[in-house]
Amino acid sequence: MSTDGLSLPNDVEQLKAMIACQSVVLAERERLIHQHQTVLIQRDAVIVQKEAIITQKETLITQKEEVIAQKETLITQKEEVIAQNKVIIDSQHETIEKQLSKLERLHQELARLLRRQYGPQKERIDPNQLSLFTAEELSELIQELQQSQVDSVSSDDGSPDSESAAETAPKKPKGHGRRPIPPHLPREVVVHELNEHERLCPCCGRLRTEIGRDVSEQLEFIPAQLKVLHHERIRYACRDCEEHVALAPKPPQPIDKGLPGPGLLAHLALSKYGDYLPLYRLEDILSRSGILLRRSTLCGWIAQTADLLKPLYDQMCHRVLRSHVIHTDDTGIKMLAEGQCQNCKFWTYIGDDANPFAVYEFSLTREGKEPSRFLEGFTGYLQADAFSGYDRVYAQGRVIEVACMAHCRRYWWEAKDTDSRRAHEAIGYIARLYELETQFENAGLKGGALRAARQQHAIPILTAFETWLKSERDRVLPKSPIGQAFTYTLNQWDALSRYTEDGALAIDNNLAERIVKLPAILRKNALFVGSEEGGHRAAILLSIIASAKHCQVEPWAWLNAVLTELPLRLASSTGPPDRPPDLSDLMPDAWLKSHPEHRWKIDEIRKKERERSKNQKAGKRKSKGR
């Protein structure tokens, strides 16, 4: 019976069996539940273990992350240190490069100074290293120059026989014997005889007679002598009237009421500014003649001599400014000053062939205003170095710049140790230009003929040189010696090439460099000038002596004549004091025309000797080449 629709067995046993079966099922369920719970407990334990492991791993990961962070921090710090070290290393590399570059420049400067002080002055090059001209080019050039010379210069007698005879006559080889003693020197005959005993014949014992003489000459020196000019001025009076006394006038002297005569003043000025002897040495030299003249006295005499020659100096400056071409250069001189000597300058200006004078100016500075002031009013060519102070002169438009090829060559010469190939190639171009100038000089070309020859032969070489310079300029370091040579040459190119425009121009400024050596030699002996006024007086006397030498006049003879005549001219002048009389006939070139016996030939002799030595060396090189 069942109220819930569940039929229940009536049998108790069945019921018990069902209950027992249900109990078994419940027991099995409990067992399964227990197993599940055990499994769950185990799973929970595994999970706990895994969580513990995960926690440990997370802890390890955290620790590793901390280690990684620490390492990253260290890496960052090391990278910063490396970056700092790299900056320091780069800075050190840059410093080292600058120091090496500076060291190289100092080595080059030291080598240049040592070469200038102790080495040879000439910039010689190996003739086998440069091919200036081929033999065919030289022969063609010589033939052209000879033909132009024949066309422009007519013969004296027009006789072809005399010309052919002169060409075919063999030249007598010049020996290297002693140069004969000039005939104008006084001769003193010294006879050497045997005594009577030595004249006895060793064979027969009879006296031997004179049959001839062996003559030789010996040069002897007589020290310079001083003499006293005892001036006696005759006084006249009328015996009848016993009045109207007349006194013979004494000619004006270089130093009024002074002790020295013109010859002594000329000797002192020439000795100090021509032979570069300091006054204390002149004091010693004069003392050997038996007279004591203190250097302070000599200094005063020289100062008064310079003041007397000032009008002649001013007219020389005026003549130089009338030149078509002026060569100029400068050199340093120290001037005594309080505390420390002041660096001052001597400027030299040399006129052209129509005004062959060399004048100097003294200045306290090397500013551009100094040449601008002297050259004010000058119109023509100014041949000088690349000194920026001359830019003020060129800026006015009246003066045309002409550069110096010798200065240009010097840059390449000093760069030959750093870039031998390019330096020697440039020197080769310049050497070809100088070789042309030598050929033109030997052919006697001047003026328009010289300009035409330069246009024909020098312009192609200059064009090729310029093309080469522009093609090679970007391949060198600008601040290196070879780069500086490129920069200087290209910057001055127009002025360097300008000598081809006029036959009166020279390829270089060596004339001014030779003339400016005179105060440089004086500087080695005199060391300094005493004052600004002393510097101006030194410039006057240097100009007088240098102009005489430049005009090939024997300096003492001309200066003695000038110091004798000039006081008379100035005393008899009727013009204002600021307008001295015309002294053109006292200029060295004009004075030499009226006194040709005082031509000074020492420069011509030296030039011939240099040419002979040069030809001999060239002949030896040719013979070795064969």
C-alpha positions in Angstrom: 0.0 0.0 0.0 1.3 3.4 -0.9 0.0 6.9 -0.4 2.6 8.4 -2.6 2.2 6.2 -5.5 5.2 4.1 -4.3 4.4 0.6 -4.1 6.0 -1.0 -1.1 6.5 -4.7 -0.8 4.5 -6.4 1.7 7.2 -8.8 2.4 9.4 -7.7 5.3 12.2 -9.7 4.0 12.1 -8.0 0.7 11.9 -4.7 2.5 14.9 -5.6 4.5 16.7 -6.7 1.3 15.8 -3.4 -0.3 17.0 -1.5 2.7 20.2 -3.5 2.8 20.6 -2.9 -0.9 20.0 0.8 -0.4 22.5 0.8 2.4 25.1 -0.8 0.2 24.4 1.8 -2.4 24.6 4.5 0.2 27.8 3.0 1.5 29.2 2.8 -2.0 28.2 6.4 -2.5 29.9 7.4 0.8 33.0 5.5 -0.3 32.9 7.3 -3.6 32.3 10.6 -1.9 35.1 9.8 0.5 37.4 8.9 -2.5 36.3 12.1 -4.2 37.0 14.0 -1.1 40.4 12.3 -0.8 41.1 13.1 -4.4 39.9 16.7 -3.8 42.1 16.9 -0.7 45.0 15.5 -2.7 44.2 17.9 -5.5 44.0 20.8 -3.0 47.3 19.6 -1.6 48.7 19.5 -5.1 47.3 22.9 -5.8 48.7 24.2 -2.5 52.1 22.7 -3.5 51.8 24.2 -7.0 50.8 27.5 -5.5 53.8 27.3 -3.2 55.9 26.4 -6.1 54.4 29.3 -8.1 55.0 31.6 -5.2 58.5 30.4 -5.0 58.9 30.9 -8.7 57.3 34.3 -8.5 59.7 35.1 -5.7 62.6 33.9 -7.8 61.2 35.9 -10.8 61.0 38.9 -8.6 64.5 38.4 -7.3 65.7 37.8 -10.9 63.8 40.9 -12.0 65.5 42.8 -9.2 68.9 41.4 -10.3 68.0 42.3 -13.9 67.0 45.8 -12.8 70.3 46.1 -10.9 72.2 44.8 -13.9 70.3 47.2 -16.2 71.2 50.0 -13.8 74.8 48.9 -13.9 74.6 48.6 -17.7 73.1 52.1 -17.9 75.8 53.4 -15.6 78.5 51.6 -17.6 77.0 53.0 -20.8 77.1 56.4 -19.4 80.7 55.9 -18.3 81.5 54.5 -21.8 79.8 57.6 -23.4 81.8 59.9 -21.1 85.0 58.0 -21.9 84.1 58.1 -25.6 83.7 61.9 -25.3 86.9 62.1 -23.4 88.7 59.9 -26.0 87.3 61.9 -28.9 88.4 65.1 -27.2 91.8 63.6 -26.6 92.0 62.4 -30.2 91.1 65.9 -31.3 93.7 67.3 -28.9 96.3 64.8 -30.1 95.6 65.6 -33.7 95.9 69.3 -33.0 99.1 68.8 -31.1 100.5 66.6 -33.9 99.5 69.2 -36.5 101.0 71.9 -34.3 104.1 69.7 -33.8 104.4 69.2 -37.5 104.1 72.9 -38.2 106.7 73.7 -35.5 109.0 71.1 -37.0 108.5 72.7 -40.4 109.0 76.1 -39.0 112.1 75.0 -37.1 113.5 73.4 -40.2 112.7 76.6 -42.2 114.4 78.8 -39.6 117.4 76.5 -39.4 117.7 76.5 -43.1 117.3 80.3 -43.2 119.9 80.7 -40.5 122.5 78.0 -41.4 121.5 76.4 -44.6 121.9 77.5 -48.2 119.9 80.6 -49.2 119.2 79.5 -52.7 116.2 77.3 -53.4 118.0 74.7 -55.5 116.2 71.9 -57.2 117.6 68.7 -58.7 117.8 69.3 -62.5 117.2 65.6 -63.1 113.9 65.8 -61.1 112.3 68.5 -63.4 111.9 68.6 -67.1 111.9 72.3 -67.8 112.2 72.3 -71.5 113.1 69.7 -74.1 116.2 70.2 -76.2 114.0 71.0 -79.2 112.0 73.6 -77.3 115.1 75.3 -76.1 116.7 75.4 -79.5 113.6 76.8 -81.1 113.3 79.4 -78.4 116.9 80.5 -78.7 116.6 80.7 -82.5 113.5 82.9 -82.2 115.1 85.2 -79.7 118.3 85.5 -81.8 116.2 86.2 -84.9 114.2 88.9 -83.1 117.5 90.4 -81.9 118.9 90.4 -85.4 115.7 92.0 -86.8 115.6 94.7 -84.1 119.3 95.7 -83.8 121.2 96.7 -86.9 124.9 95.9 -87.3 127.6 98.6 -86.9 129.2 98.4 -90.3 126.9 96.1 -92.2 129.7 93.9 -93.3 128.6 90.2 -93.6 132.3 89.1 -93.7 133.0 90.7 -90.3 129.9 89.0 -88.8 130.8 85.6 -90.2 134.4 86.0 -89.0 133.2 87.0 -85.6 130.9 84.0 -85.4 133.5 81.5 -86.7 136.4 82.8 -84.7 137.3 80.4 -81.9 136.9 81.7 -78.4 139.9 81.7 -76.3 139.2 79.7 -73.2 139.3 81.8 -70.0 141.7 80.6 -67.4 141.5 80.9 -63.7 144.6 82.9 -63.2 145.1 85.9 -61.0 143.3 89.1 -62.0 145.8 91.8 -63.0 146.4 94.7 -60.7 144.8 97.9 -62.0 147.3 100.2 -63.7 146.2 103.4 -61.9 147.6 102.2 -58.6 151.0 103.8 -57.8 154.0 101.5 -58.3 157.1 101.3 -56.2 160.0 99.5 -57.7 161.9 97.2 -55.4 165.1 95.9 -57.0 166.7 92.7 -55.7 170.4 92.4 -56.5 173.2 90.0 -55.8 176.2 91.3 -54.0 179.6 91.2 -55.7 180.6 88.0 -54.0 177.4 86.3 -55.2 177.9 87.6 -58.7 181.2 85.8 -59.2 181.1 83.0 -61.7 181.6 79.6 -60.0 183.5 78.4 -63.2 186.0 81.1 -64.1 185.6 83.5 -61.1 184.9 86.5 -63.3 182.0 89.0 -62.5 178.7 88.1 -64.1 176.7 90.9 -65.9 173.0 91.6 -65.9 171.1 89.9 -68.8 167.5 90.5 -67.8 165.0 90.8 -65.0 162.2 88.6 -63.6 159.3 90.9 -62.8 156.5 90.2 -60.4 154.0 92.4 -58.6 152.9 92.3 -55.0 150.0 94.2 -53.5 150.7 96.2 -50.4 148.4 98.1 -48.0 148.9 101.6 -46.6 146.6 102.4 -43.8 144.2 105.3 -44.3 145.7 108.6 -43.3 144.2 111.6 -41.6 145.5 115.1 -42.5 144.8 118.5 -41.1 143.5 121.3 -43.5 145.0 124.4 -42.0 142.6 127.2 -43.3 144.3 130.6 -43.5 141.9 133.4 -44.4 144.0 136.3 -45.7 143.0 139.7 -44.4 143.5 142.7 -46.7 143.6 146.5 -45.9 144.5 149.7 -47.7 147.9 151.0 -46.5 147.0 154.5 -47.6 143.6 154.7 -46.0 144.3 152.3 -43.2 140.7 151.1 -43.3 138.3 149.0 -45.5 139.7 145.7 -44.2 138.6 142.7 -46.4 138.8 139.1 -45.2 138.8 136.2 -47.7 135.7 134.1 -47.2 135.8 130.5 -46.1 133.6 128.3 -48.3 130.5 126.9 -46.5 131.4 123.6 -44.7 129.2 120.5 -44.1 129.3 121.4 -40.4 129.6 125.0 -39.7 132.6 125.7 -37.5 133.0 121.9 -37.2 136.1 119.8 -37.0 135.4 117.2 -39.8 135.9 117.8 -43.5 133.8 116.4 -46.2 136.0 113.4 -46.8 136.0 112.4 -43.1 132.2 112.8 -42.9 131.8 110.7 -46.1 134.1 108.1 -44.6 132.1 107.9 -41.4 128.7 107.7 -43.1 129.9 105.1 -45.6 131.6 103.1 -42.8 128.5 103.0 -40.6 125.7 102.7 -43.3 127.6 101.1 -46.1 130.2 98.9 -44.3 127.9 98.5 -41.3 130.6 99.3 -38.7 129.3 100.5 -35.3 130.7 103.8 -34.0 132.8 102.1 -31.3 134.6 100.2 -33.9 135.2 103.4 -35.9 136.5 105.0 -32.7 139.0 102.1 -32.5 140.0 102.4 -36.2 140.6 106.1 -35.9 142.6 105.7 -32.8 145.1 103.6 -34.7 145.8 106.8 -36.8 146.8 108.6 -33.6 143.6 110.7 -32.9 141.0 110.0 -30.3 137.4 110.8 -31.4 134.7 109.6 -29.0 131.7 107.8 -30.4 129.4 110.5 -29.0 131.2 113.0 -31.2 131.0 110.7 -34.2 127.3 110.2 -33.5 126.7 114.0 -33.6 128.7 114.4 -36.8 126.7 111.7 -38.5 123.4 113.2 -37.3 124.4 116.6 -38.8 125.5 114.9 -42.0 122.0 113.3 -42.3 120.4 116.7 -41.8 122.6 118.2 -44.5 121.7 115.5 -47.0 117.9 115.8 -46.3 117.2 118.0 -49.4 119.0 115.5 -51.6 117.0 112.6 -50.0 113.7 114.5 -50.5 114.4 114.9 -54.2 115.3 111.2 -54.5 111.9 110.4 -52.9 110.2 112.7 -55.4 112.0 111.1 -58.3 111.1 107.6 -57.1 107.4 108.6 -57.0 107.6 109.6 -60.7 108.5 106.1 -61.7 106.3 103.8 -63.8 107.2 100.8 -61.5 108.1 100.9 -57.8 109.5 97.9 -55.9 108.9 97.9 -52.2 109.6 95.7 -49.1 110.1 96.2 -45.4 112.3 94.9 -42.5 112.3 95.3 -38.8 114.5 97.4 -36.5 114.3 97.9 -32.7 114.2 101.4 -31.2 115.3 102.1 -27.6 112.3 102.9 -25.4 111.5 102.8 -21.7 111.1 99.3 -20.3 111.4 97.5 -23.6 112.6 98.1 -27.1 109.9 99.0 -29.6 109.6 97.1 -32.8 109.8 99.6 -35.8 110.2 99.3 -39.5 112.4 100.4 -42.4 110.4 100.6 -45.7 112.3 100.6 -49.0 111.1 101.9 -52.3 113.1 101.5 -55.6 112.4 103.4 -58.7 112.5 102.2 -62.3 115.4 102.7 -64.8 114.6 106.3 -65.4 114.7 107.0 -61.6 117.2 104.4 -60.3 117.2 105.4 -56.6 116.6 103.3 -53.5 115.0 105.3 -50.7 114.1 104.1 -47.2 111.5 105.4 -44.7 111.4 104.8 -41.0 108.1 104.2 -39.2 107.1 103.2 -35.7 104.5 100.6 -36.9 103.8 98.3 -39.8 100.4 99.6 -40.4 99.0 100.2 -43.9 98.9 103.9 -43.4 102.8 104.1 -43.7 103.1 103.0 -47.4 99.8 104.8 -48.2 101.3 108.1 -46.9 104.6 107.7 -48.9 102.8 106.5 -52.1 100.2 109.3 -52.1 100.0 110.6 -55.6 101.8 107.7 -57.2 100.3 106.2 -60.3 101.7 103.0 -61.8 102.7 99.5 -60.8 103.7 98.5 -57.3 105.7 95.3 -57.0 105.5 93.9 -53.5 104.7 90.8 -51.4 101.2 89.9 -50.3 101.3 92.1 -47.2 97.7 93.2 -46.4 98.9 96.7 -45.5 99.2 97.5 -49.2 95.5 96.9 -49.8 94.8 100.5 -48.8 97.1 101.6 -51.7 95.5 99.3 -54.2 92.0 100.3 -53.1 92.4 103.8 -54.5 92.6 102.4 -58.0 95.7 104.4 -59.1 98.2 101.7 -58.1 98.2 98.3 -59.8 99.4 95.3 -57.7 102.2 93.1 -59.1 103.1 90.0 -56.9 106.4 88.2 -56.4 106.9 84.8 -58.0 109.8 84.2 -55.7 107.5 84.4 -52.7 105.1 82.0 -54.4 108.0 79.6 -55.1 109.1 79.8 -51.5 105.7 78.3 -50.3 106.1 75.4 -52.6 109.7 74.9 -51.6 108.8 74.7 -47.9 106.0 72.2 -48.8 108.2 69.8 -50.7 108.8 67.6 -47.6 105.1 67.0 -47.0 103.9 66.5 -50.6 107.0 66.1 -52.8 105.1 65.3 -56.0 102.8 68.3 -56.1 105.4 70.6 -54.7 108.0 69.7 -57.4 105.4 69.8 -60.1 104.6 73.4 -59.1 108.3 74.3 -58.8 108.7 72.8 -62.3 106.2 75.3 -63.7 107.8 78.2 -62.0 111.3 77.0 -63.0 110.1 77.1 -66.7 109.0 80.7 -66.2 112.3 81.6 -64.8 114.2 79.8 -67.5 112.3 81.9 -70.0 113.3 85.1 -68.2 116.9 84.0 -68.4 116.6 83.4 -72.1 114.9 86.8 -72.6 117.7 88.6 -70.6 120.4 86.8 -72.5 118.7 88.0 -75.8 118.6 91.6 -74.5 114.9 91.9 -74.8 113.3 95.0 -73.2 110.1 97.0 -73.3 107.7 96.0 -76.0 109.8 93.1 -77.3 110.0 91.6 -73.8 106.2 91.9 -73.4 105.6 90.2 -76.8 108.0 87.4 -75.9 106.3 86.8 -72.6 102.9 86.9 -74.2 104.0 84.2 -76.7 106.0 81.9 -74.4 105.1 82.6 -70.8 101.3 82.8 -71.0 100.8 79.2 -72.2 102.8 78.0 -69.2 100.9 80.2 -66.8 97.6 78.9 -68.2 98.7 75.2 -67.8 99.9 76.0 -64.3 96.5 77.6 -63.3 94.6 74.6 -64.7 96.7 72.2 -62.7 96.3 74.3 -59.6 92.5 74.3 -59.8 92.4 70.5 -60.5 94.6 69.6 -57.6 93.4 72.2 -55.0 90.5 70.1 -53.6 92.7 67.1 -53.1 94.9 68.5 -50.3 94.3 69.7 -46.7 93.8 73.4 -46.7 95.9 74.0 -43.6 98.8 71.8 -44.6 101.9 73.4 -46.1 101.0 72.2 -49.5 97.4 73.5 -49.0 98.8 76.9 -48.0 100.9 76.9 -51.1 97.8 76.3 -53.3 95.8 79.0 -51.4 98.6 81.6 -51.7 99.2 81.0 -55.4 95.5 81.0 -56.4 94.7 84.0 -54.2 97.5 86.0 -55.8 97.2 84.6 -59.3 96.2 87.8 -61.1 99.0 89.7 -59.5 101.5 86.9 -60.1 100.6 86.8 -63.8 100.6 90.6 -64.3 104.3 90.8 -65.1 103.4 89.6 -68.6 101.4 92.8 -69.2 104.4 95.2 -69.3 108.0 94.8 -70.3 109.1 97.1 -67.5 107.8 94.7 -64.9 109.9 91.9 -63.3 108.8 88.3 -62.5 109.7 88.8 -58.9 110.4 91.4 -56.2 114.0 90.2 -55.6 115.3 93.7 -56.3 113.6 95.1 -53.3 114.6 92.0 -51.2 118.2 92.6 -52.1 118.0 96.3 -51.2 116.1 95.7 -48.0 119.0 93.5 -46.8 121.1 96.6 -46.2 119.3 97.7 -43.0 119.0 94.1 -42.1 122.8 93.8 -42.1 123.0 97.1 -40.2 120.6 95.6 -37.6 123.0 92.8 -36.9 125.8 95.3 -36.0 124.0 98.4 -34.7 121.2 96.3 -33.0 118.8 99.3 -32.7 118.2 103.0 -33.3 118.3 105.4 -30.4 115.2 107.4 -31.1 112.5 108.1 -33.7 114.6 111.1 -34.9 117.6 108.7 -35.1 115.6 106.3 -37.2 114.6 109.0 -39.7 118.3 110.0 -40.0 119.4 106.4 -40.5 116.8 106.1 -43.3 118.3 109.2 -45.0 121.9 107.9 -44.9 120.8 104.4 -45.9 119.0 105.9 -48.9 122.1 107.9 -49.9 124.5 104.9 -49.7 122.0 102.4 -51.3 121.2 104.7 -54.2 124.9 105.2 -54.9 125.5 101.4 -54.9 122.3 100.9 -57.0 123.6 103.4 -59.6 127.1 101.7 -59.6 128.8 104.8 -58.3 131.8 104.5 -56.0 130.1 105.7 -52.8 132.9 107.6 -51.1 133.9 109.6 -54.2 130.3 110.7 -54.8 129.5 111.4 -51.2 132.7 113.4 -50.8 131.8 115.5 -53.8 128.2 116.0 -52.6 129.2 117.0 -49.1 131.7 119.5 -50.7 129.2 121.0 -53.1 125.9 120.8 -51.2 126.8 123.4 -48.5 127.7 125.9 -51.3 124.4 125.2 -53.1 122.3 125.6 -50.0 124.2 128.8 -48.9 123.7 130.4 -52.3 120.1 129.5 -52.6 117.7 132.5 -52.9 114.5 130.5 -52.6 112.4 129.9 -49.4 113.9 127.4 -46.9 111.2 124.8 -47.7 112.2 124.9 -51.4 115.9 123.9 -51.8 117.7 124.4 -55.0 117.7 122.0 -57.9 120.1 119.2 -57.0 119.5 117.0 -60.1 123.2 117.2 -61.2 124.2 115.8 -57.8 122.1 112.7 -58.1 124.3 109.6 -58.4 123.2 108.7 -61.9 123.7 112.2 -63.2 127.0 112.7 -61.3 128.3 109.4 -62.8 127.8 110.6 -66.3 130.1 113.6 -65.7 132.6 111.4 -63.6 132.7 108.1 -65.4 136.1 107.3 -63.8 134.2 106.7 -60.5 132.0 103.9 -61.9 131.9 101.0 -59.4 132.3 97.8 -61.2 132.3 95.3 -58.3 128.7 94.2 -59.0 129.4 93.6 -62.7 132.5 91.5 -61.8 130.5 89.5 -59.2 127.7 88.9 -61.7 130.1 87.6 -64.4 131.7 85.3 -61.8 128.3 83.9 -60.8 127.4 83.3 -64.4 130.7 81.6 -65.1 130.3 79.4 -62.1 126.7 78.6 -63.1 127.8 77.7 -66.6 130.6 75.5 -65.3 128.2 73.6 -63.0 125.7 73.2 -65.8 128.5 71.8 -68.0 129.5 69.3 -65.3 126.0 68.1 -64.9 125.7 67.6 -68.7 128.9 65.7 -68.8 127.8 63.5 -65.9 124.5 62.9 -67.7 126.3 61.6 -70.7 
